[in-house]
Amino acid sequence: MKVRASVKRMCDKCKVVRRHG
């Protein structure tokens, strides 16, 4: 899993979206 400083911010939203599925 490659996470960049720029993607890290999006990851926050990605994590929430993944939880909601």
N, C-alpha and C positions, 0 to 999 in steps of 0.2 A: 504493500500500500504506500504509494508515494504521496506525501503531503507537503505542499510548499507553503511558505508564509502567507502567500496570497490565497491559497486554497484553504489554509487553516481557518480563515474567517468564514468561508463558505461551508466548511465542514460543520460549523455550529448549526447552520440551517439544515445541512444534509442530515445531520444526526437527528434533528427534531422531525424532519420529514420521514426519515426511515422509521422512527418510533411510531409515527401515525400510520405508516405503511400506506 
